């Protein structure tokens, strides 16, 4: 780990600790994003939509609902809201949704841009950098103590393995590295942004460790998960589950493995205990490698066989 990354990891961990020493009651967290947040192409899209507040009233549960489920099981209090729109970046939310976003002085905000950094100029982070700075300043104007995080998204198989893709002919890791670099630049340009949540890095770790398949176009190897859904662009339930685990660990500082392989959201989405444990391990390994979480205590919220989640708000 470079000195810069080490300092960023320490800063993120300290921010997480400060968050929990500051908020004795429920913290207000907002997710700003697109289909990568609302979980297009999977059962996660409408899963437990009544447990979160969709500010656009579109009936979305998405990744934020998984985050809510994890925090509830961990005994943490979060009021979870989301403001999402498919196929857009942070610039769109600036132009169209500040009235909605500004209704509340949020404690924590997690946001991301378009999946290729720029829809018209894939790989170019300029718009992401500029819009991140503007949105962070707006959020801080409502709450100077807001904890703003960027979520670095995953590499797209369709952009890598199809001839029309901007990363065609390059390994899947190339797009992942380029996207992450764009988010690092955006975070560095705004002193308000506390860090980058390494979701895309966790995807690459899942592939490198043999938990997930690297190329859905040539079939899925036995025993490996397909993190992408049918369009090889958005995530499958496995992919969104991994995304939520990384966000949970990054924001709370908790070891994702502490949720246990009998975690109820995974059960409701059809994941086996082995698949659940493998994805939790990937999330932990990625976060731990950056100093964002520490191991354990590995005591699940409840013992016994997996079962449905209770109802909560």
C-alpha positions in Angstrom: 0.0 0.0 0.0 1.4 3.4 -1.0 1.8 6.2 1.6 -1.1 8.1 0.0 -3.5 5.1 0.1 -2.4 4.4 3.7 -3.2 7.9 4.8 -6.6 7.8 3.0 -7.4 4.5 4.6 -6.5 5.8 8.1 -8.6 8.9 7.4 -11.6 6.8 6.4 -11.3 4.6 9.4 -11.1 7.6 11.8 -14.1 9.1 10.1 -16.0 5.9 10.7 -15.1 5.9 14.4 -16.0 9.6 14.7 -19.3 8.9 13.1 -20.3 6.4 15.8 -19.0 8.6 18.6 -21.1 11.5 17.2 -24.5 9.9 16.5 -26.2 8.3 19.5 -29.5 8.1 17.6 -30.1 7.0 14.0 -27.8 8.6 11.4 -29.4 9.9 8.2 -27.7 8.3 5.2 -28.4 9.2 1.5 -27.4 7.2 -1.5 -27.2 9.2 -4.8 -26.7 7.2 -7.9 -28.2 5.4 -10.9 -29.1 1.8 -11.8 -25.9 0.6 -10.1 -27.5 1.8 -6.8 -31.1 0.8 -7.5 -30.0 -2.7 -8.6 -31.4 -2.9 -12.1 -31.5 -6.4 -13.6 -31.9 -8.2 -10.3 -34.4 -9.1 -7.6 -32.7 -6.6 -5.4 -34.3 -3.7 -7.2 -37.6 -3.9 -5.2 -36.4 -6.0 -2.3 -37.6 -4.6 1.0 -38.5 -1.2 -0.6 -40.6 -0.4 2.5 -37.5 -0.4 4.7 -35.9 2.6 3.0 -37.1 6.0 1.8 -37.1 6.4 -2.0 -37.0 10.2 -2.5 -38.3 9.8 -6.0 -41.2 7.5 -5.0 -40.3 4.8 -7.6 -40.6 1.9 -5.2 -36.9 1.1 -5.0 -35.2 -0.9 -2.3 -32.0 -1.7 -4.1 -28.5 -1.8 -2.6 -29.6 0.7 0.1 -32.2 -1.8 1.4 -29.4 -4.4 1.7 -27.3 -1.9 3.6 -30.3 -1.2 5.9 -30.7 -5.0 6.5 -27.0 -5.3 7.4 -27.1 -2.4 9.8 -30.2 -3.7 11.5 -28.7 -7.1 12.0 -25.5 -5.5 13.4 -27.5 -3.4 15.9 -26.8 -0.1 14.3 -29.3 2.7 13.6 -29.6 4.2 10.2 -32.4 6.1 8.5 -31.7 5.1 4.9 -32.8 7.2 1.8 -32.0 7.0 -1.9 -32.2 9.4 -4.8 -31.6 7.5 -8.1 -32.1 7.8 -11.8 -31.0 5.3 -14.4 -28.2 6.1 -16.9 -26.9 9.4 -15.3 -24.0 10.8 -13.4 -23.7 13.1 -10.4 -24.0 16.1 -12.8 -27.6 15.1 -13.6 -28.6 15.1 -9.9 -27.0 18.5 -9.6 -29.1 19.8 -12.5 -32.3 18.2 -11.6 -32.6 17.0 -8.0 -31.0 19.6 -5.6 -34.4 20.5 -4.3 -35.0 16.9 -3.3 -31.5 16.3 -2.0 -31.5 19.5 0.0 -34.6 18.7 2.0 -32.4 17.3 4.8 -29.0 18.0 6.3 -27.6 14.5 5.7 -25.1 12.9 8.1 -23.7 10.5 5.5 -23.9 10.6 1.7 -22.6 7.8 -0.6 -22.6 8.7 -4.3 -21.3 7.6 -7.7 -21.3 8.7 -11.3 -21.9 7.0 -14.7 -20.4 3.5 -15.1 -17.8 4.5 -17.7 -17.0 7.8 -15.9 -18.5 9.7 -18.8 -21.3 8.4 -21.1 -20.0 10.3 -24.1 -16.3 10.1 -23.4 -15.7 6.7 -21.7 -12.7 6.8 -19.3 -12.7 10.6 -19.0 -13.1 11.6 -15.3 -13.5 15.4 -15.9 -17.2 15.5 -15.4 -17.1 13.3 -12.4 -14.4 15.4 -10.8 -16.3 18.7 -11.4 -19.7 17.4 -10.3 -18.3 15.6 -7.2 -16.8 18.9 -6.0 -20.0 20.8 -6.6 -22.3 18.2 -5.0 -20.0 17.9 -2.0 -20.0 21.7 -1.5 -23.8 21.7 -1.7 -24.1 18.9 0.8 -21.7 20.6 3.2 -23.7 23.9 2.9 -26.6 21.9 4.5 -24.5 20.1 7.0 -20.8 21.2 7.4 -20.1 17.9 9.2 -21.5 15.6 6.4 -19.5 12.5 5.7 -19.3 12.2 1.9 -18.0 9.1 0.2 -17.6 8.2 -3.4 -18.5 4.7 -4.5 -16.1 3.4 -7.2 -18.2 1.1 -9.5 -17.3 -2.1 -11.2 -15.8 -3.0 -14.6 -18.5 -3.9 -17.2 -18.1 -7.1 -19.1 -19.9 -5.6 -22.1 -17.4 -2.8 -22.3 -14.5 -5.3 -22.2 -15.5 -8.3 -24.2 -17.8 -6.8 -26.9 -16.1 -5.2 -30.0 -18.1 -2.0 -29.4 -16.8 -1.6 -25.8 -14.4 1.2 -24.9 -12.1 -1.3 -23.2 -12.4 -4.0 -25.9 -9.2 -6.1 -26.2 -8.0 -5.2 -22.7 -8.3 -7.4 -19.6 -11.3 -6.8 -17.3 -8.9 -5.4 -14.7 -8.0 -2.5 -17.1 -11.5 -0.9 -16.9 -11.6 -1.5 -13.1 -8.3 0.3 -12.7 -9.3 3.2 -14.9 -12.7 3.7 -13.2 -11.0 3.6 -9.7 -8.4 6.1 -10.8 -11.2 8.5 -11.9 -12.8 8.3 -8.5 -9.5 8.8 -6.7 -9.0 12.0 -8.7 -12.5 13.2 -7.9 -12.0 12.5 -4.2 -8.6 14.3 -4.2 -10.2 17.4 -5.8 -12.7 17.9 -2.9 -11.6 18.2 0.7 -15.1 17.5 1.7 -15.0 13.9 0.3 -13.8 11.5 3.0 -12.8 8.6 0.8 -13.6 6.1 -2.0 -15.5 2.9 -1.3 -13.7 0.2 -3.3 -16.7 -1.7 -4.8 -15.0 -2.2 -8.2 -11.8 -3.4 -6.5 -13.8 -6.0 -4.5 -15.2 -7.3 -7.8 -11.7 -7.7 -9.2 -10.7 -9.4 -6.0 -13.6 -11.8 -6.2 -12.4 -12.7 -9.8 -8.8 -13.0 -8.9 -9.5 -15.2 -5.9 -11.7 -17.6 -7.9 -15.0 -16.7 -6.2 -16.4 -15.1 -9.4 -16.0 -15.7 -13.1 -14.1 -13.1 -15.2 -16.0 -13.5 -18.5 -19.7 -14.3 -18.7 -19.5 -14.5 -22.5 -17.7 -17.8 -22.5 -19.8 -19.5 -19.8 -19.5 -19.5 -16.1 -16.9 -21.9 -14.6 -18.2 -24.5 -12.2 -18.2 -23.2 -8.6 -17.8 -19.6 -9.6 -20.4 -16.8 -9.4 -21.5 -14.5 -12.1 -21.4 -11.0 -10.6 -23.1 -9.5 -13.7 -26.7 -10.0 -14.7 -28.1 -11.0 -18.2 -26.9 -7.8 -19.9 -23.3 -8.3 -18.7 -23.5 -4.6 -17.6 -25.5 -4.4 -14.4 -25.0 -6.6 -11.5 -26.6 -9.9 -10.5 -28.0 -10.4 -7.0 -24.5 -11.7 -6.2 -22.9 -8.5 -7.5 -25.3 -6.2 -5.6 -24.9 -8.2 -2.4 -21.1 -7.8 -2.7 -21.6 -4.0 -3.3 -23.7 -3.7 -0.2 -21.2 -5.6 1.9 -18.4 -3.3 0.9 -20.5 -0.2 1.6 -21.6 -1.6 5.0 -18.0 -2.3 6.0 -16.7 1.0 4.7 -19.3 3.2 6.4 -19.6 1.3 9.7 -16.1 -0.1 10.1 -17.7 -3.5 10.9 -16.3 -6.7 9.5 -18.8 -7.9 6.9 -18.1 -11.5 8.0 -19.7 -10.7 11.3 -23.1 -10.8 9.6 -22.6 -14.6 9.4 -23.3 -17.0 6.5 -26.9 -17.3 7.7 -27.5 -13.6 7.0 -31.2 -13.1 6.2 -31.0 -10.9 3.1 -28.8 -13.4 1.4 -31.2 -16.2 2.2 -34.2 -14.2 0.8 -32.2 -13.6 -2.4 -31.4 -17.2 -2.9 -27.7 -17.3 -2.0 -26.4 -20.4 -0.3 -24.5 -20.1 2.9 -21.2 -21.0 1.1 -21.8 -18.2 -1.4 -22.7 -15.8 1.3 -19.6 -16.6 3.3 -17.4 -16.3 0.2 -18.7 -12.8 -0.7 -18.4 -11.6 2.9 -14.8 -12.8 2.9 -14.0 -10.9 -0.4 -15.6 -7.7 1.1 -13.5 -8.1 4.3 -10.3 -8.8 2.4 -10.7 -5.8 0.2 -11.5 -3.4 3.0 -8.9 -4.8 5.4 -6.2 -4.4 2.7 -7.0 -0.7 2.8 -7.1 -0.4 6.6 -10.9 0.3 6.5 -11.9 -2.5 8.8 -10.4 -4.8 11.4 -11.2 -8.5 11.9 -14.2 -9.6 14.0 -15.7 -10.1 16.4 -17.1 -12.9 14.2 -20.3 -13.5 16.1 -23.4 -13.5 13.9 -26.5 -11.6 15.0 -28.3 -14.9 15.5 -27.4 -18.6 15.3 -29.1 -21.4 13.5 -30.2 -22.0 9.9 -30.9 -19.0 7.6 -34.4 -17.6 7.7 -36.3 -14.6 6.5 -35.5 -11.1 7.7 -38.0 -9.4 10.2 -39.8 -6.3 9.2 -38.2 -3.1 10.0 -38.2 0.6 9.1 
